[in-house]
Amino acid sequence: MKNKQGASTSESKDSVRAVDRMVDILQVFSFESQELPLAQICVQANLPKTTTYRILTTLEKRNMVVQDPQTGKYRLGYEIIKMGSIAHAGNSLQRVAHADMERLSRETQQTCNLYIRDGFERRCVGQVEGTEYVKRFSYLGARHPLYCGAGKLLLAYAGREVQEQYFAVTKFEKYTDNTVTDPERLREELEQILKDGYSVTKGERDPSTAMVSAPLYDYTRQVVASITISGPVYLFADENVALYRTKLLEAAKNISLKLGYDSVN
């Protein structure tokens, strides 16, 4: 039996299988295993030695892998670097996250913001306005402190060294009655955020607003941004927060996968 292009069904299946095997081999390489011998590639890709060697030879001709003449080990080649650069340019954080942000905003009717840590501040780099949008609270390009509101999550995941540098130079201003300015209490809250995997803040920078924030990971397995559902504080009762949290964590996981995050490997 032949398909519309004239190739037999078995030939088509063989072609797909060959591509699958090639991808399996390329995905064996990681930050922890940048150079690998043939035997280890065979084991991790679960392929016979002859098949693995044949595919590696083809990849080497295309400069997608390189074999070290001294050790005989293989590593990814410059063609992969070029392809990665092209993929990175076409998959900015904002572009990757936008569809999930639109869905979140539509389902919760709240505003969905995307924040990155910019030095000792957080910066809004993406936003989808909800029907309950509080315009004075945040806007695209806005910079805010890390120690209150959505910034806490980014500070929590910044690591101990960054936190200590931050605490050493920051003058904690009390924006509202809910703003935490005591360093020890703030440290405790940062630890709790890491345990929970999300943060909930109410009226810390603006008494009328509340938010739920979750981390976004990329292929380096590091937190590169946060995604936040925010709106009027009266809409953030416990039952609503539970709903927002569930939807937010689901979206954060989906975006992280698109950014190359692999929690298993």
C-alpha positions as a Markdown table, in Angstrom:
| # | Residue | x | y | z |
|---|---|---|---|---|
| 1 | Met | 0.0 | 0.0 | 0.0 |
| 2 | Lys | 1.3 | 3.5 | -0.9 |
| 3 | Asn | 0.4 | 6.8 | 0.5 |
| 4 | Lys | -0.4 | 10.0 | -1.5 |
| 5 | Gln | 3.3 | 10.8 | -2.0 |
| 6 | Gly | 3.9 | 7.3 | -3.5 |
| 7 | Ala | 5.8 | 5.9 | -0.5 |
| 8 | Ser | 4.7 | 2.6 | 1.0 |
| 9 | Thr | 3.2 | 2.5 | 4.5 |
| 10 | Ser | 6.1 | 0.5 | 5.7 |
| 11 | Glu | 8.6 | 3.0 | 4.3 |
| 12 | Ser | 6.7 | 5.9 | 6.0 |
| 13 | Lys | 6.8 | 4.0 | 9.3 |
| 14 | Asp | 10.6 | 3.3 | 8.9 |
| 15 | Ser | 11.2 | 7.0 | 8.3 |
| 16 | Val | 9.2 | 8.1 | 11.3 |
| 17 | Arg | 11.1 | 5.5 | 13.4 |
| 18 | Ala | 14.4 | 6.8 | 12.2 |
| 19 | Val | 13.5 | 10.3 | 13.2 |
| 20 | Asp | 12.3 | 9.1 | 16.6 |
| 21 | Arg | 15.6 | 7.4 | 17.2 |
| 22 | Met | 17.6 | 10.4 | 16.1 |
| 23 | Val | 15.7 | 12.6 | 18.5 |
| 24 | Asp | 16.1 | 10.0 | 21.3 |
| 25 | Ile | 19.9 | 10.2 | 20.8 |
| 26 | Leu | 20.0 | 14.0 | 20.7 |
| 27 | Gln | 18.0 | 14.2 | 23.9 |
| 28 | Val | 20.5 | 12.0 | 25.8 |
| 29 | Phe | 22.8 | 15.1 | 26.1 |
| 30 | Ser | 22.2 | 17.5 | 29.0 |
| 31 | Phe | 23.9 | 20.1 | 31.1 |
| 32 | Glu | 25.1 | 17.3 | 33.4 |
| 33 | Ser | 26.1 | 15.0 | 30.5 |
| 34 | Gln | 27.6 | 17.2 | 27.8 |
| 35 | Glu | 30.0 | 14.6 | 26.5 |
| 36 | Leu | 29.2 | 10.9 | 26.3 |
| 37 | Pro | 30.8 | 7.7 | 25.0 |
| 38 | Leu | 29.0 | 5.6 | 22.5 |
| 39 | Ala | 28.2 | 2.8 | 25.0 |
| 40 | Gln | 26.4 | 5.3 | 27.4 |
| 41 | Ile | 24.4 | 6.8 | 24.5 |
| 42 | Cys | 23.3 | 3.3 | 23.5 |
| 43 | Val | 22.1 | 2.6 | 27.0 |
| 44 | Gln | 20.3 | 5.9 | 27.6 |
| 45 | Ala | 18.7 | 6.0 | 24.2 |
| 46 | Asn | 17.8 | 2.3 | 24.5 |
| 47 | Leu | 19.2 | 1.5 | 21.0 |
| 48 | Pro | 21.5 | -1.2 | 19.6 |
| 49 | Lys | 25.2 | -0.2 | 19.2 |
| 50 | Thr | 25.1 | -0.5 | 15.4 |
| 51 | Thr | 22.0 | 1.6 | 15.1 |
| 52 | Thr | 23.3 | 4.3 | 17.4 |
| 53 | Tyr | 26.7 | 4.5 | 15.6 |
| 54 | Arg | 25.0 | 4.8 | 12.2 |
| 55 | Ile | 22.8 | 7.7 | 13.4 |
| 56 | Leu | 25.7 | 9.4 | 15.1 |
| 57 | Thr | 27.7 | 9.2 | 11.9 |
| 58 | Thr | 24.9 | 10.9 | 10.0 |
| 59 | Leu | 24.5 | 13.5 | 12.7 |
| 60 | Glu | 28.2 | 14.2 | 12.6 |
| 61 | Lys | 28.2 | 14.7 | 8.8 |
| 62 | Arg | 25.5 | 17.4 | 9.4 |
| 63 | Asn | 27.6 | 19.0 | 12.2 |
| 64 | Met | 24.8 | 18.2 | 14.8 |
| 65 | Val | 27.2 | 16.1 | 16.9 |
| 66 | Val | 31.0 | 16.2 | 17.2 |
| 67 | Gln | 33.2 | 13.3 | 18.2 |
| 68 | Asp | 36.3 | 14.2 | 20.2 |
| 69 | Pro | 39.3 | 12.5 | 18.4 |
| 70 | Gln | 41.2 | 12.0 | 21.7 |
| 71 | Thr | 38.4 | 10.6 | 24.0 |
| 72 | Gly | 36.0 | 9.2 | 21.3 |
| 73 | Lys | 33.2 | 10.9 | 23.2 |
| 74 | Tyr | 30.4 | 12.7 | 21.4 |
| 75 | Arg | 28.9 | 16.2 | 22.1 |
| 76 | Leu | 26.4 | 18.4 | 20.4 |
| 77 | Gly | 27.7 | 20.4 | 17.4 |
| 78 | Tyr | 27.4 | 23.9 | 16.3 |
| 79 | Glu | 24.4 | 23.2 | 14.0 |
| 80 | Ile | 22.4 | 22.5 | 17.2 |
| 81 | Ile | 23.6 | 25.8 | 18.7 |
| 82 | Lys | 22.4 | 27.6 | 15.6 |
| 83 | Met | 19.1 | 25.9 | 15.7 |
| 84 | Gly | 18.8 | 26.6 | 19.4 |
| 85 | Ser | 19.5 | 30.3 | 18.8 |
| 86 | Ile | 16.8 | 30.4 | 16.1 |
| 87 | Ala | 14.3 | 28.7 | 18.4 |
| 88 | His | 15.1 | 31.0 | 21.3 |
| 89 | Ala | 14.6 | 34.1 | 19.2 |
| 90 | Gly | 11.2 | 32.9 | 18.1 |
| 91 | Asn | 10.1 | 31.8 | 21.5 |
| 92 | Ser | 10.4 | 34.8 | 23.9 |
| 93 | Leu | 9.0 | 34.5 | 27.4 |
| 94 | Gln | 6.2 | 36.8 | 26.6 |
| 95 | Arg | 5.3 | 35.1 | 23.4 |
| 96 | Val | 5.3 | 31.6 | 25.0 |
| 97 | Ala | 3.3 | 32.7 | 28.0 |
| 98 | His | 0.6 | 34.8 | 26.2 |
| 99 | Ala | -1.9 | 32.1 | 25.3 |
| 100 | Asp | -2.0 | 30.7 | 28.8 |
| 101 | Met | -2.2 | 34.3 | 30.3 |
| 102 | Glu | -5.2 | 35.0 | 28.0 |
| 103 | Arg | -6.9 | 31.9 | 29.1 |
| 104 | Leu | -6.3 | 32.6 | 32.8 |
| 105 | Ser | -7.6 | 36.1 | 32.5 |
| 106 | Arg | -10.7 | 34.9 | 30.7 |
| 107 | Glu | -11.4 | 32.1 | 33.1 |
| 108 | Thr | -10.8 | 34.1 | 36.3 |
| 109 | Gln | -11.9 | 37.6 | 35.0 |
| 110 | Gln | -8.8 | 38.9 | 36.7 |
| 111 | Thr | -5.6 | 40.5 | 35.3 |
| 112 | Cys | -2.7 | 38.2 | 34.5 |
| 113 | Asn | 0.8 | 39.7 | 34.8 |
| 114 | Leu | 4.2 | 38.4 | 33.9 |
| 115 | Tyr | 7.1 | 39.6 | 36.1 |
| 116 | Ile | 10.9 | 39.1 | 35.9 |
| 117 | Arg | 13.5 | 40.0 | 38.6 |
| 118 | Asp | 15.5 | 43.0 | 37.3 |
| 119 | Gly | 18.2 | 43.5 | 39.8 |
| 120 | Phe | 16.6 | 44.3 | 43.2 |
| 121 | Glu | 13.2 | 45.1 | 41.6 |
| 122 | Arg | 10.5 | 43.2 | 39.7 |
| 123 | Arg | 9.4 | 44.4 | 36.3 |
| 124 | Cys | 6.1 | 43.7 | 34.5 |
| 125 | Val | 7.0 | 42.4 | 31.1 |
| 126 | Gly | 3.6 | 41.0 | 30.1 |
| 127 | Gln | 0.0 | 41.7 | 30.9 |
| 128 | Val | -3.5 | 40.6 | 29.9 |
| 129 | Glu | -6.1 | 42.9 | 31.5 |
| 130 | Gly | -9.1 | 41.3 | 33.3 |
| 131 | Thr | -12.6 | 42.7 | 33.6 |
| 132 | Glu | -11.7 | 43.7 | 37.2 |
| 133 | Tyr | -8.4 | 45.4 | 36.2 |
| 134 | Val | -7.1 | 47.9 | 38.7 |
| 135 | Lys | -5.1 | 50.3 | 36.5 |
| 136 | Arg | -3.1 | 52.1 | 39.2 |
| 137 | Phe | -1.9 | 48.8 | 40.6 |
| 138 | Ser | 0.4 | 47.7 | 37.8 |
| 139 | Tyr | 1.0 | 48.2 | 34.1 |
| 140 | Leu | 3.3 | 46.9 | 31.4 |
| 141 | Gly | 6.8 | 48.1 | 32.1 |
| 142 | Ala | 6.1 | 49.0 | 35.7 |
| 143 | Arg | 8.8 | 48.4 | 38.3 |
| 144 | His | 8.0 | 47.5 | 41.9 |
| 145 | Pro | 9.9 | 46.3 | 45.1 |
| 146 | Leu | 10.7 | 42.7 | 45.6 |
| 147 | Tyr | 9.7 | 42.6 | 49.3 |
| 148 | Cys | 6.0 | 43.0 | 48.8 |
| 149 | Gly | 3.3 | 41.7 | 46.6 |
| 150 | Ala | 4.2 | 39.5 | 43.7 |
| 151 | Gly | 7.9 | 40.4 | 44.2 |
| 152 | Lys | 8.1 | 38.1 | 47.2 |
| 153 | Leu | 8.0 | 35.0 | 45.0 |
| 154 | Leu | 10.8 | 36.2 | 42.8 |
| 155 | Leu | 12.9 | 37.0 | 45.9 |
| 156 | Ala | 12.2 | 33.6 | 47.4 |
| 157 | Tyr | 13.5 | 31.8 | 44.3 |
| 158 | Ala | 16.4 | 34.2 | 43.8 |
| 159 | Gly | 18.5 | 32.1 | 46.2 |
| 160 | Arg | 20.1 | 32.8 | 49.6 |
| 161 | Glu | 23.1 | 34.8 | 48.3 |
| 162 | Val | 20.9 | 37.3 | 46.4 |
| 163 | Gln | 18.5 | 37.5 | 49.4 |
| 164 | Glu | 21.3 | 38.5 | 51.8 |
| 165 | Gln | 22.6 | 41.1 | 49.4 |
| 166 | Tyr | 19.1 | 42.4 | 49.0 |
| 167 | Phe | 18.5 | 42.6 | 52.8 |
| 168 | Ala | 21.8 | 44.4 | 53.3 |
| 169 | Val | 21.0 | 47.3 | 51.0 |
| 170 | Thr | 17.2 | 47.6 | 51.1 |
| 171 | Lys | 15.3 | 50.1 | 53.2 |
| 172 | Phe | 11.9 | 48.6 | 53.8 |
| 173 | Glu | 9.2 | 51.1 | 53.2 |
| 174 | Lys | 5.7 | 50.5 | 54.7 |
| 175 | Tyr | 3.3 | 51.1 | 51.8 |
| 176 | Thr | 0.2 | 49.8 | 53.7 |
| 177 | Asp | -0.7 | 48.3 | 57.1 |
| 178 | Asn | -0.1 | 44.9 | 55.5 |
| 179 | Thr | 3.4 | 45.6 | 54.2 |
| 180 | Val | 6.0 | 43.3 | 55.9 |
| 181 | Thr | 9.0 | 45.4 | 56.8 |
| 182 | Asp | 10.5 | 43.1 | 59.5 |
| 183 | Pro | 13.5 | 41.2 | 57.9 |
| 184 | Glu | 13.1 | 38.1 | 60.0 |
| 185 | Arg | 9.4 | 37.8 | 59.3 |
| 186 | Leu | 10.1 | 38.4 | 55.6 |
| 187 | Arg | 12.7 | 35.6 | 55.6 |
| 188 | Glu | 10.2 | 33.3 | 57.2 |
| 189 | Glu | 7.6 | 34.1 | 54.5 |
| 190 | Leu | 10.2 | 33.5 | 51.7 |
| 191 | Glu | 10.9 | 30.0 | 53.2 |
| 192 | Gln | 7.2 | 29.3 | 53.3 |
| 193 | Ile | 6.8 | 30.3 | 49.6 |
| 194 | Leu | 9.5 | 27.8 | 48.6 |
| 195 | Lys | 7.7 | 25.1 | 50.5 |
| 196 | Asp | 4.3 | 26.0 | 49.0 |
| 197 | Gly | 5.5 | 26.6 | 45.5 |
| 198 | Tyr | 3.3 | 29.8 | 45.2 |
| 199 | Ser | 2.5 | 33.0 | 47.1 |
| 200 | Val | -0.6 | 34.8 | 48.1 |
| 201 | Thr | -0.5 | 38.5 | 49.1 |
| 202 | Lys | -3.2 | 40.9 | 49.9 |
| 203 | Gly | -3.0 | 44.7 | 50.2 |
| 204 | Glu | 0.8 | 44.8 | 50.7 |
| 205 | Arg | 1.6 | 47.5 | 48.2 |
| 206 | Asp | -1.8 | 48.8 | 47.4 |
| 207 | Pro | -4.6 | 48.2 | 50.1 |
| 208 | Ser | -7.2 | 47.5 | 47.4 |
| 209 | Thr | -5.4 | 44.7 | 45.5 |
| 210 | Ala | -4.4 | 41.1 | 46.0 |
| 211 | Met | -2.6 | 38.5 | 44.0 |
| 212 | Val | -1.6 | 34.8 | 43.6 |
| 213 | Ser | 1.8 | 34.2 | 42.1 |
| 214 | Ala | 3.6 | 31.1 | 40.7 |
| 215 | Pro | 7.1 | 30.5 | 39.4 |
| 216 | Leu | 8.0 | 29.8 | 35.8 |
| 217 | Tyr | 11.0 | 27.6 | 35.0 |
| 218 | Asp | 13.0 | 27.2 | 31.8 |
| 219 | Tyr | 15.3 | 24.6 | 30.4 |
| 220 | Thr | 18.0 | 25.4 | 32.9 |
| 221 | Arg | 15.6 | 24.4 | 35.7 |
| 222 | Gln | 15.9 | 27.9 | 37.2 |
| 223 | Val | 13.0 | 30.2 | 37.9 |
| 224 | Val | 13.1 | 32.9 | 35.2 |
| 225 | Ala | 9.8 | 34.7 | 35.9 |
| 226 | Ser | 6.6 | 34.6 | 37.8 |
| 227 | Ile | 3.0 | 34.6 | 36.5 |
| 228 | Thr | 0.4 | 36.4 | 38.6 |
| 229 | Ile | -3.4 | 36.6 | 38.9 |
| 230 | Ser | -4.3 | 40.0 | 40.5 |
| 231 | Gly | -7.4 | 42.0 | 41.1 |
| 232 | Pro | -9.5 | 43.8 | 43.8 |
| 233 | Val | -8.8 | 42.4 | 47.3 |
| 234 | Tyr | -12.6 | 41.7 | 47.9 |
| 235 | Leu | -12.5 | 39.1 | 45.1 |
| 236 | Phe | -9.7 | 37.2 | 46.8 |
| 237 | Ala | -11.7 | 35.3 | 49.5 |
| 238 | Asp | -10.3 | 31.9 | 50.4 |
| 239 | Glu | -12.5 | 30.0 | 48.0 |
| 240 | Asn | -11.5 | 32.2 | 45.1 |
| 241 | Val | -7.9 | 32.1 | 46.0 |
| 242 | Ala | -8.1 | 28.2 | 45.9 |
| 243 | Leu | -9.6 | 28.3 | 42.4 |
| 244 | Tyr | -7.1 | 30.9 | 41.2 |
| 245 | Arg | -4.2 | 28.9 | 42.7 |
| 246 | Thr | -5.2 | 25.7 | 40.9 |
| 247 | Lys | -5.6 | 27.4 | 37.5 |
| 248 | Leu | -2.4 | 29.4 | 38.0 |
| 249 | Leu | -0.2 | 26.4 | 38.9 |
| 250 | Glu | -1.6 | 24.5 | 35.9 |
| 251 | Ala | -0.8 | 27.4 | 33.6 |
| 252 | Ala | 2.7 | 27.9 | 35.1 |
| 253 | Lys | 3.5 | 24.2 | 34.6 |
| 254 | Asn | 2.3 | 24.4 | 31.0 |
| 255 | Ile | 4.4 | 27.5 | 30.3 |
| 256 | Ser | 7.4 | 26.0 | 31.9 |
| 257 | Leu | 7.2 | 22.9 | 29.7 |
| 258 | Lys | 7.1 | 25.2 | 26.7 |
| 259 | Leu | 10.2 | 27.0 | 27.9 |
| 260 | Gly | 12.0 | 23.6 | 28.0 |
| 261 | Tyr | 11.7 | 22.8 | 31.7 |
| 262 | Asp | 12.0 | 19.1 | 32.5 |
| 263 | Ser | 11.4 | 18.3 | 36.1 |
| 264 | Val | 12.3 | 14.6 | 35.7 |
| 265 | Asn | 15.7 | 15.0 | 34.0 |
